[in-house]
Amino acid sequence: MSIPTIITILEKMLTLHAYLYELTVRKEEIVKANKVEELQQLTREEKQYTRAIVQLEKQRTELSEGKTVTELAEMATPSEKSALQDLKARLTDTIGNIQKQNELNQLLLEQSLQFVTMTLNTLNPQPNAVNYEKPANSKKSVSAPARSLFDSRA
């Protein structure tokens, strides 16, 4: 288990998370501007960063033999310990910021979808009644007797 290598991986993860956070902030502006094509491109970029982060996490887990960063810090030298704790804190903050921004983006997307649905319903109103019933004001023909579908004269 090489702690300096794990520190390097954590630094790369922090960089990727920072880029991912920048994308989530850009996504907010794109959603507000209703730019669908840019939103699709941004989503593709997010997937690339996410895949890279997952790969780095797998490497970190393999190198650390499944131990957490806190457990590694307990076994490390003082300088490595401070580096690990600093990276852990910065990663935690960045991931928290990403989560908050994603929640905001989700709310914006839901509101946008509600607005689109409301606009479509306004432009294409649905009929009031979709069931089959006799109109209340229809007059029955007096001359024609009502016929039953069942013939009881058998």
C-alpha positions as CSV (number, residue, x, y, z in Angstrom):
1,M,0.0,0.0,0.0
2,S,1.5,3.2,-1.2
3,I,0.1,6.3,0.6
4,P,1.9,8.8,-1.7
5,T,0.2,7.2,-4.7
6,I,-3.2,7.3,-2.9
7,I,-2.6,11.0,-2.2
8,T,-2.0,11.5,-5.9
9,I,-5.2,9.7,-6.8
10,L,-7.1,11.8,-4.3
11,E,-5.7,15.0,-5.8
12,K,-6.8,13.9,-9.2
13,M,-10.3,13.0,-7.8
14,L,-10.5,16.5,-6.2
15,T,-9.6,18.1,-9.6
16,L,-12.2,16.1,-11.4
17,H,-14.8,16.9,-8.7
18,A,-14.0,20.6,-9.1
19,Y,-14.6,20.4,-12.9
20,L,-17.8,18.5,-12.2
21,Y,-18.9,21.2,-9.9
22,E,-18.2,23.9,-12.6
23,L,-20.4,21.8,-15.0
24,T,-23.2,21.8,-12.5
25,V,-23.0,25.5,-12.1
26,R,-23.0,25.9,-15.9
27,K,-26.0,23.6,-16.1
28,E,-28.0,26.0,-14.0
29,E,-27.5,28.8,-16.5
30,I,-28.2,26.5,-19.4
31,V,-31.5,25.3,-17.9
32,K,-32.5,28.9,-17.1
33,A,-31.8,29.8,-20.8
34,N,-33.7,26.8,-22.0
35,K,-30.8,25.6,-24.2
36,V,-31.6,21.9,-24.8
37,E,-28.7,21.0,-27.1
38,E,-26.2,22.6,-24.7
39,L,-27.8,20.7,-21.9
40,Q,-27.3,17.4,-23.7
41,Q,-23.7,18.2,-24.5
42,L,-23.1,19.1,-20.8
43,T,-24.7,15.9,-19.7
44,R,-22.3,13.9,-21.9
45,E,-19.3,15.8,-20.3
46,E,-20.6,15.0,-16.8
47,K,-20.8,11.3,-17.7
48,Q,-17.1,11.4,-18.8
49,Y,-16.0,13.0,-15.6
50,T,-18.1,10.6,-13.6
51,R,-16.6,7.6,-15.3
52,A,-13.1,9.0,-14.6
53,I,-13.9,9.5,-11.0
54,V,-15.3,6.0,-10.7
55,Q,-12.1,4.6,-12.2
56,L,-9.9,6.6,-9.8
57,E,-12.0,5.4,-6.9
58,K,-11.5,1.8,-7.9
59,Q,-7.8,2.4,-8.1
60,R,-7.8,4.0,-4.7
61,T,-9.8,1.2,-3.2
62,E,-7.4,-1.4,-4.6
63,L,-4.3,0.4,-3.4
64,S,-5.7,1.0,0.0
65,E,-6.9,-2.6,0.3
66,G,-10.5,-1.3,1.0
67,K,-9.5,1.0,3.8
68,T,-11.0,4.5,4.2
69,V,-9.0,7.7,4.0
70,T,-9.4,8.1,7.8
71,E,-8.0,4.6,8.4
72,L,-5.1,5.4,6.0
73,A,-4.4,8.6,7.9
74,E,-4.0,6.7,11.1
75,M,-1.2,4.6,9.6
76,A,0.5,7.4,7.7
77,T,3.4,9.7,8.6
78,P,2.5,13.1,10.0
79,S,2.9,14.9,6.7
80,E,1.0,12.2,4.8
81,K,-1.7,12.3,7.5
82,S,-2.2,16.0,7.2
83,A,-2.3,15.7,3.4
84,L,-4.9,12.9,3.6
85,Q,-7.0,14.8,6.0
86,D,-6.9,18.0,3.9
87,L,-7.8,16.1,0.8
88,K,-10.6,14.4,2.6
89,A,-12.0,17.7,3.8
90,R,-11.8,19.4,0.4
91,L,-13.3,16.4,-1.3
92,T,-16.2,16.3,1.2
93,D,-16.8,20.1,0.7
94,T,-16.7,19.8,-3.1
95,I,-19.0,16.8,-3.2
96,G,-21.4,18.6,-0.8
97,N,-21.4,21.6,-3.2
98,I,-22.1,19.4,-6.1
99,Q,-25.0,17.8,-4.3
100,K,-26.6,21.1,-3.5
101,Q,-26.1,22.4,-7.0
102,N,-27.6,19.2,-8.4
103,E,-30.7,19.6,-6.2
104,L,-31.1,23.2,-7.4
105,N,-30.8,22.1,-11.0
106,Q,-33.3,19.3,-10.4
107,L,-35.8,21.8,-9.0
108,L,-35.2,24.1,-12.0
109,L,-35.8,21.2,-14.4
110,E,-39.0,20.2,-12.7
111,Q,-40.3,23.8,-12.8
112,S,-39.4,24.0,-16.4
113,L,-41.2,20.8,-17.1
114,Q,-44.3,22.0,-15.2
115,F,-44.2,25.2,-17.2
116,V,-44.0,23.3,-20.5
117,T,-46.9,21.0,-19.5
118,M,-49.0,23.9,-18.4
119,T,-48.3,25.7,-21.7
120,L,-49.2,22.6,-23.7
121,N,-52.4,22.1,-21.7
122,T,-53.3,25.8,-22.3
123,L,-52.7,25.5,-26.1
124,N,-54.4,22.1,-26.4
125,P,-57.3,22.0,-23.9
126,Q,-58.7,18.6,-23.1
127,P,-62.5,18.1,-23.5
128,N,-64.4,18.5,-20.3
129,A,-66.2,15.1,-20.3
130,V,-64.8,12.0,-21.9
131,N,-67.5,9.6,-20.8
132,Y,-70.6,8.6,-22.7
133,E,-73.9,9.9,-21.4
134,K,-77.1,11.3,-22.7
135,P,-77.3,15.1,-23.0
136,A,-79.6,16.6,-20.4
137,N,-81.5,18.7,-22.8
138,S,-82.3,16.1,-25.5
139,K,-86.0,15.6,-26.2
140,K,-87.3,12.1,-26.6
141,S,-89.2,11.4,-29.7
142,V,-92.8,10.8,-28.7
143,S,-93.7,8.9,-31.8
144,A,-91.0,6.3,-31.6
145,P,-91.4,3.8,-28.8
146,A,-88.2,2.9,-26.9
147,R,-86.8,-0.4,-28.0
148,S,-85.1,-2.7,-25.7
149,L,-82.1,-4.8,-26.8
150,F,-83.6,-7.8,-25.1
151,D,-86.7,-9.3,-26.8
152,S,-88.9,-10.8,-24.2
153,R,-91.4,-12.4,-26.6
154,A,-89.6,-15.6,-27.1
